Amino acid sequence: MMATFWAWHYQSLIFFWKLHLEGRKKIPWNRPVILVANHRSLMDTVSLNKLRRPFKWTSKAENFKLPFIGMVLSLTNAVKIRRESLRSGAQFLSQAEVEIKKGSSILLFPEGTRSETTEMRPFKEGAFFLAKKTGSGIIPIVLMGTEKTFDRGSWVLKGKAHIHIRVLDEIPARELKNLEVKEIMALVRKQMEEGLAQLEQDKSG
């Protein structure tokens, strides 16, 4: 939970960022799940630590070298994703599977990298293959507002930001059991698109 402390401390210092969180209790303490979230900013990593639930991050290797973000990832013993080869992908899935067997939930950004707009990028199959292989339920998470913290490729603060995170209902493992990986991916994407649209509608009023 050390990374959660530092994430909270960092955001508290930046008083013009306000974080609003809904649905944290939907994430179980006593069994592992696959958490999937949309990805708009490097600050997603800091913001999602405020879920205050035990989980392992997954992140591309180069993010471990970034200021502060790298510290958060290292403190949580995040699962490192190297993209050079298929072998690297297999190693990542093997590592993630080990963590799930230990009882740790795993959080992934299925887009693989940050979206340059408010629309989600195409999903990659890793999170859904992992859920299928381990028999884990999937909990989608939608967030908005982190894209207003920094410009892409810059560490200059943009100013005031209201960050909203909403945890959606779990898709239990029994509902995924007879689905193919691509079907699971399509189901989760649909729920996230609808959840994100609802969140944006709720917060724009």
C-alpha positions as CSV (number, residue, x, y, z in Angstrom):
1,M,0.0,0.0,0.0
2,M,3.1,2.3,0.0
3,A,2.4,3.3,-3.6
4,T,-1.1,4.3,-2.6
5,F,0.3,6.6,0.1
6,W,2.7,8.3,-2.3
7,A,-0.1,8.6,-5.0
8,W,-2.3,10.2,-2.4
9,H,0.5,12.5,-1.2
10,Y,1.4,13.6,-4.7
11,Q,-2.2,14.4,-5.6
12,S,-2.8,16.2,-2.3
13,L,0.1,18.5,-3.1
14,I,-1.5,19.6,-6.4
15,F,-4.5,21.2,-4.8
16,F,-6.3,22.1,-8.0
17,W,-6.7,18.4,-9.0
18,K,-9.9,17.0,-7.5
19,L,-10.5,13.2,-7.6
20,H,-13.9,11.7,-7.4
21,L,-14.2,7.9,-7.0
22,E,-17.3,5.7,-7.2
23,G,-17.8,2.0,-6.7
24,R,-14.6,1.0,-5.0
25,K,-16.4,-1.6,-2.9
26,K,-17.2,-3.6,-6.0
27,I,-13.5,-4.7,-6.0
28,P,-13.1,-7.7,-3.8
29,W,-10.5,-8.1,-1.1
30,N,-10.5,-11.9,-0.9
31,R,-10.1,-13.1,-4.4
32,P,-8.3,-12.0,-7.6
33,V,-9.9,-10.3,-10.5
34,I,-8.8,-8.7,-13.7
35,L,-9.2,-4.9,-13.6
36,V,-9.3,-3.1,-16.9
37,A,-9.4,0.7,-17.3
38,N,-9.4,3.1,-20.2
39,H,-6.2,5.1,-20.6
40,R,-5.9,8.8,-21.2
41,S,-2.8,10.0,-19.4
42,L,0.2,9.0,-17.4
43,M,-1.7,10.3,-14.4
44,D,-4.1,7.4,-14.7
45,T,-1.5,5.3,-12.8
46,V,-1.4,7.7,-9.9
47,S,-5.2,8.2,-9.9
48,L,-6.1,4.6,-9.9
49,N,-3.9,3.8,-6.9
50,K,-6.6,5.7,-5.0
51,L,-8.8,2.7,-5.4
52,R,-7.1,1.5,-2.2
53,R,-7.5,-2.1,-3.1
54,P,-4.6,-4.6,-3.4
55,F,-3.7,-5.2,-7.1
56,K,-0.6,-5.5,-9.3
57,W,0.0,-3.0,-12.1
58,T,1.1,-4.0,-15.5
59,S,3.0,-1.4,-17.5
60,K,5.3,-1.2,-20.5
61,A,9.0,-1.3,-19.5
62,E,9.8,2.3,-20.5
63,N,7.3,3.7,-17.9
64,F,9.5,2.4,-15.1
65,K,12.0,5.0,-16.0
66,L,9.6,8.0,-15.8
67,P,9.7,10.5,-12.9
68,F,7.4,9.5,-10.0
69,I,5.4,7.1,-12.2
70,G,8.3,4.7,-12.3
71,M,8.6,4.9,-8.5
72,V,4.9,4.0,-8.1
73,L,5.3,1.0,-10.4
74,S,8.4,-0.2,-8.7
75,L,6.9,0.1,-5.2
76,T,4.0,-2.1,-6.3
77,N,6.3,-4.7,-7.9
78,A,4.3,-4.1,-11.1
79,V,4.4,-6.7,-13.9
80,K,6.7,-5.3,-16.6
81,I,5.6,-5.6,-20.3
82,R,8.3,-5.7,-22.9
83,R,7.1,-5.4,-26.5
84,E,10.1,-6.6,-28.4
85,S,8.8,-10.1,-29.2
86,L,6.1,-12.7,-28.8
87,R,8.4,-14.3,-26.2
88,S,8.1,-11.1,-24.1
89,G,4.3,-11.3,-24.3
90,A,4.4,-14.9,-23.2
91,Q,6.6,-14.0,-20.3
92,F,4.3,-11.2,-19.2
93,L,1.3,-13.5,-19.3
94,S,3.2,-16.1,-17.3
95,Q,4.2,-13.5,-14.7
96,A,0.7,-12.2,-14.4
97,E,-0.7,-15.7,-14.0
98,V,1.7,-16.4,-11.1
99,E,0.5,-13.2,-9.4
100,I,-3.1,-14.2,-9.8
101,K,-2.4,-17.7,-8.3
102,K,-0.9,-15.9,-5.3
103,G,-4.2,-14.1,-4.9
104,S,-3.3,-10.7,-6.4
105,S,-5.7,-8.9,-8.8
106,I,-4.1,-7.5,-12.0
107,L,-4.9,-4.1,-13.5
108,L,-4.3,-3.6,-17.2
109,F,-5.0,-0.9,-19.8
110,P,-6.4,-3.0,-22.7
111,E,-5.7,-0.2,-25.1
112,G,-2.0,-0.8,-24.5
113,T,-1.1,2.9,-24.7
114,R,-2.7,6.2,-24.0
115,S,-5.5,7.5,-26.3
116,E,-4.8,10.8,-28.0
117,T,-8.5,11.6,-27.9
118,T,-11.4,10.8,-25.5
119,E,-12.2,7.8,-27.7
120,M,-10.8,4.5,-26.6
121,R,-8.2,2.9,-28.9
122,P,-8.6,-0.7,-30.2
123,F,-8.1,-3.2,-27.4
124,K,-5.4,-5.8,-27.2
125,E,-6.3,-9.4,-26.2
126,G,-3.9,-9.9,-23.3
127,A,-6.2,-9.0,-20.4
128,F,-9.0,-11.1,-21.8
129,F,-6.8,-14.1,-22.6
130,L,-5.5,-13.9,-19.0
131,A,-9.1,-13.8,-17.6
132,K,-10.0,-16.9,-19.7
133,K,-6.9,-18.8,-18.8
134,T,-7.1,-18.1,-15.0
135,G,-10.9,-18.3,-14.7
136,S,-11.0,-14.8,-13.3
137,G,-13.9,-12.3,-13.4
138,I,-13.3,-9.0,-15.0
139,I,-14.1,-5.6,-13.5
140,P,-14.2,-2.7,-15.9
141,I,-13.2,0.8,-14.7
142,V,-13.8,4.0,-16.6
143,L,-12.2,7.3,-15.9
144,M,-12.1,10.9,-17.3
145,G,-10.3,14.1,-16.5
146,T,-6.7,12.8,-16.3
147,E,-6.2,14.1,-19.8
148,K,-6.5,17.6,-18.4
149,T,-3.5,17.3,-16.0
150,F,-0.6,17.3,-18.6
151,D,-0.2,17.7,-22.3
152,R,1.0,14.5,-24.0
153,G,4.8,14.3,-23.8
154,S,5.0,17.2,-21.3
155,W,5.4,17.5,-17.6
156,V,4.1,21.0,-17.5
157,L,0.9,21.2,-15.4
158,K,-2.2,22.3,-17.4
159,G,-4.1,23.6,-14.4
160,K,-7.4,22.6,-12.7
161,A,-8.7,19.1,-13.3
162,H,-11.6,17.1,-12.0
163,I,-10.7,13.4,-12.3
164,H,-13.7,11.0,-12.1
165,I,-13.3,7.3,-11.7
166,R,-16.2,4.9,-11.7
167,V,-15.9,1.1,-11.0
168,L,-18.5,-0.8,-13.1
169,D,-20.1,-4.1,-12.2
170,E,-18.0,-7.3,-12.4
171,I,-18.5,-9.6,-15.3
172,P,-18.2,-12.9,-13.3
173,A,-16.0,-15.8,-14.5
174,R,-19.1,-18.0,-15.0
175,E,-20.3,-15.6,-17.7
176,L,-17.0,-15.7,-19.5
177,K,-16.4,-19.4,-19.3
178,N,-18.0,-20.3,-22.7
179,L,-16.9,-17.2,-24.6
180,E,-14.0,-16.9,-26.9
181,V,-11.3,-14.3,-26.1
182,K,-12.5,-12.0,-28.9
183,E,-16.1,-12.3,-27.6
184,I,-15.0,-11.4,-24.1
185,M,-13.0,-8.4,-25.4
186,A,-16.1,-7.2,-27.3
187,L,-18.3,-7.6,-24.3
188,V,-16.0,-5.7,-22.0
189,R,-15.4,-2.9,-24.6
190,K,-19.2,-2.4,-25.0
191,Q,-19.7,-2.1,-21.2
192,M,-16.8,0.3,-21.0
193,E,-18.0,2.5,-23.9
194,E,-21.5,2.6,-22.3
195,G,-20.0,3.3,-18.9
196,L,-17.8,6.0,-20.1
197,A,-20.6,7.7,-22.0
198,Q,-22.8,7.6,-18.9
199,L,-20.0,9.0,-16.7
200,E,-19.4,11.9,-19.1
201,Q,-23.1,12.6,-19.3
202,D,-23.5,12.5,-15.5
203,K,-20.5,14.8,-14.9
204,S,-21.3,17.3,-17.7
205,G,-24.6,18.3,-16.1
